[in-house]
């Protein structure tokens, strides 16, 4: 005959409680009402233990939701990490046994940097958090696990270094670098740019809200003369589809861009990315005395909170700070 723990009263709180299925449930201050609730609770079937196969099914539910409600690259990002995590689990593993150290062992077994390990943990945590919110599981067993600190791309490219790098790429990749340097646009904005986004009359790119980050308001990227000239030339060549393409006419992907930067590393000794050009744009503008609100608007930020990361770069070159102090003296 199954045994059920009885409700108990806590005088300090003036409330009745019961411990069921590993959870302490509040039944309220009234004894009769508490026991009625208790009777209803024990009449419900107890949770069914989930098997290792169930973990795969649950993660598939999360991925199916991502495919419907998130962008393709976001879905692919989660899919890669969820599959890698599943591959690390024993065949007879039960979800009731899942602990934070299982996830930690998984990422520690990979030759990833701290940022990649953090992203992998975040992916699995978000999957289980979503499952808990949807009622698929009672709670996430890894909700509170620690993660490596968020890395920051502190590298700021100087004007001299930019000219040196650009001289190495007199091709379509060079067009991409110039657009990143001149506009401060996000990497995904540059890679997704099409002729339909180009507003030549106002010298800008306009991404509709549904194609912009956050999907709440259009993203407007203003163009310098250099960026305007490149955009016009590319639009004349590719009136349909992506504007940034390689020498074979194939649109650049983030993986192809990463490979090109890996090749560049052999020549300059460090690995760069398009985000470094975006941060360098912001730092350059701030050092030149541009108003922080204007710089934030050019970057596509709705306020100054994200710009705080860029201000950190000013510490690498103390002269603008010294000049500012002298002006106020």
VEXVEXPA-528968 format. One line per field, with one value per residue (C-alpha): residue number from 1; residue in one letter; x, y, z. Coordinates in steps of 0.5 Angstrom, whole numbers, plus 500, padded with zeros to 3 digits. Layout:
k [NUM  ...]
r [A  ...]
px [X  ...]
py [Y  ...]
pz [Z  ...]
//
This chain:
k [1  2  3  4  5  6  7  8  9  10  11  12  13  14  15  16  17  18  19  20  21  22  23  24  25  26  27  28  29  30  31  32  33  34  35  36  37  38  39  40  41  42  43  44  45  46  47  48  49  50  51  52  53  54  55  56  57  58  59  60  61  62  63  64  65  66  67  68  69  70  71  72  73  74  75  76  77  78  79  80  81  82  83  84  85  86  87  88  89  90  91  92  93  94  95  96  97  98  99  100  101  102  103  104  105  106  107  108  109  110  111  112  113  114  115  116  117  118  119  120  121  122  123  124  125  126  127  128  129  130  131  132  133  134  135  136  137  138  139  140  141  142  143  144  145  146  147  148  149  150  151  152  153  154  155  156  157  158  159  160  161  162  163  164  165  166  167  168  169  170  171  172  173  174  175  176  177  178  179  180  181  182  183  184  185  186  187  188  189  190  191  192  193  194  195  196  197  198  199  200  201  202  203  204  205  206  207  208  209  210  211  212  213  214  215  216  217  218  219  220  221  222  223  224  225  226  227  228  229  230  231  232  233  234  235  236  237  238  239  240  241  242  243  244  245  246  247  248  249  250  251  252  253  254  255  256  257  258  259  260  261  262  263  264  265  266  267  268  269  270  271  272  273  274  275  276  277  278  279  280  281  282  283  284  285  286  287  288  289  290  291  292  293  294  295  296  297  298  299  300  301  302  303  304  305  306  307  308  309  310  311  312  313  314  315  316  317  318  319  320  321  322  323  324  325  326  327  328  329]
r [X  X  X  X  X  X  X  X  X  X  X  X  X  X  X  X  X  X  X  X  X  X  X  X  X  X  X  X  X  X  X  X  X  X  X  X  X  X  X  X  X  X  X  X  X  X  X  X  X  X  X  X  X  X  X  X  X  X  X  X  X  X  X  X  X  X  X  X  X  X  X  X  X  X  X  X  X  X  X  X  X  X  X  X  X  X  X  X  X  X  X  X  X  X  X  X  X  X  X  X  X  X  X  X  X  X  X  X  X  X  X  X  X  X  X  X  X  X  X  X  X  X  X  X  X  X  X  X  X  X  X  X  X  X  X  X  X  X  X  X  X  X  X  X  X  X  X  X  X  X  X  X  X  X  X  X  X  X  X  X  X  X  X  X  X  X  X  X  X  X  X  X  X  X  X  X  X  X  X  X  X  X  X  X  X  X  X  X  X  X  X  X  X  X  X  X  X  X  X  X  X  X  X  X  X  X  X  X  X  X  X  X  X  X  X  X  X  X  X  X  X  X  X  X  X  X  X  X  X  X  X  X  X  X  X  X  X  X  X  X  X  X  X  X  X  X  X  X  X  X  X  X  X  X  X  X  X  X  X  X  X  X  X  X  X  X  X  X  X  X  X  X  X  X  X  X  X  X  X  X  X  X  X  X  X  X  X  X  X  X  X  X  X  X  X  X  X  X  X  X  X  X  X  X  X  X  X  X  X  X  X  X  X  X  X  X  X  X  X  X  X  X  X  X  X  X  X  X  X]
px [500  503  505  504  507  502  501  504  503  509  507  512  509  502  501  500  505  506  512  510  515  521  517  514  507  504  497  494  493  486  487  480  482  489  487  482  488  492  487  486  494  495  489  493  498  505  510  513  520  523  528  534  530  525  531  532  524  524  530  526  520  524  528  521  519  525  524  518  519  526  531  534  541  539  535  542  546  541  541  548  549  543  545  552  550  545  551  555  550  550  545  541  541  535  533  532  539  541  545  549  556  554  553  560  563  560  563  570  571  571  577  572  574  571  566  564  563  559  554  554  551  546  543  542  539  535  532  530  528  523  521  519  515  511  510  513  518  517  523  530  535  541  537  543  549  555  558  564  564  562  568  569  572  576  581  580  583  587  587  594  592  586  589  594  589  585  591  591  584  583  576  569  572  575  568  565  571  570  562  564  569  565  558  559  553  552  555  549  546  552  551  544  544  540  538  531  535  538  535  539  536  538  544  542  540  533  532  524  522  521  529  532  535  529  524  521  523  526  534  537  544  547  552  559  561  565  560  555  559  561  553  551  556  554  547  548  551  546  539  536  539  545  550  556  558  565  569  564  558  556  553  558  556  559  563  566  568  571  575  578  579  583  587  589  591  597  599  598  598  591  584  579  572  567  565  572  570  564  567  572  567  564  571  573  567  567  575  573  568  562  556  554  547  549  554  549  544  549  550  542  542  535  539  546  547  550  555  558  562  565  567  571  576  577  582  586  588  588  589  582  580  586  584  577  580  584  577  574  580]
py [500  507  511  519  524  528  536  539  546  551  556  561  562  560  556  548  545  538  535  531  529  533  539  543  545  551  549  555  557  554  546  544  547  544  537  538  540  535  530  532  532  525  523  525  520  521  524  519  518  520  516  518  517  522  527  527  527  534  537  536  539  545  545  544  551  554  553  556  562  563  565  559  561  561  554  551  554  551  544  543  544  540  534  535  534  528  525  525  522  514  510  508  515  517  525  524  523  530  534  540  536  532  539  541  534  535  542  540  535  540  544  550  557  560  564  557  553  559  559  551  551  557  553  547  551  555  549  546  553  553  546  548  554  549  544  539  538  540  544  545  541  545  552  555  552  556  559  562  569  573  574  581  583  588  589  595  596  602  606  604  597  597  600  594  589  592  592  584  584  588  583  582  581  588  591  587  590  597  597  594  600  605  604  600  595  588  582  579  586  586  579  579  586  586  591  592  595  600  607  611  618  618  614  609  601  600  593  592  591  583  583  587  585  585  585  591  597  598  598  604  604  611  611  615  616  610  606  609  608  600  599  603  598  592  593  594  587  584  587  581  577  578  584  581  575  571  571  565  569  565  569  570  566  567  561  563  569  566  562  568  571  565  565  573  571  567  574  579  574  575  573  578  578  583  585  588  593  595  596  600  604  606  607  612  616  617  619  624  627  625  625  618  619  619  614  609  611  609  603  601  601  604  607  608  602  597  603  602  596  601  606  600  601  608  606  603  610  615  621  622  622  627  632  631  633  639  642  642  645]
pz [500  498  504  503  507  512  512  517  520  521  527  525  518  520  514  513  508  505  502  495  489  492  493  499  497  501  503  506  513  514  516  513  506  507  508  502  497  500  498  491  490  492  488  482  478  480  475  470  470  464  460  456  450  453  453  446  445  449  446  439  442  444  437  433  437  435  428  428  432  431  425  422  424  431  430  427  433  438  434  434  441  443  439  442  449  447  444  451  455  456  453  459  462  466  466  473  474  470  474  473  473  467  463  466  464  457  455  459  454  448  446  446  449  455  451  447  453  456  450  450  457  456  450  454  460  455  453  459  462  456  457  465  462  457  463  460  466  473  473  470  473  471  472  477  474  474  467  465  465  458  454  451  444  446  440  437  430  428  422  420  421  417  411  412  412  407  402  403  400  393  392  395  402  402  400  406  411  408  409  416  418  415  417  424  422  425  421  420  417  412  410  409  405  399  394  396  403  399  400  395  395  403  403  407  408  411  414  416  423  422  419  424  431  436  430  434  429  423  423  419  417  414  409  408  401  401  403  399  393  394  395  389  385  388  387  379  379  384  383  386  392  397  395  399  395  393  387  384  386  392  398  404  410  417  416  410  413  419  415  411  418  420  414  415  422  419  416  422  428  431  429  428  426  423  430  431  426  429  435  432  429  435  439  433  433  440  440  435  440  437  441  445  443  436  436  439  434  428  432  432  440  443  449  451  456  450  449  455  452  447  452  455  449  450  456  451  449  454  450  449  456  458  452  455  462  459  456  463  467]
//
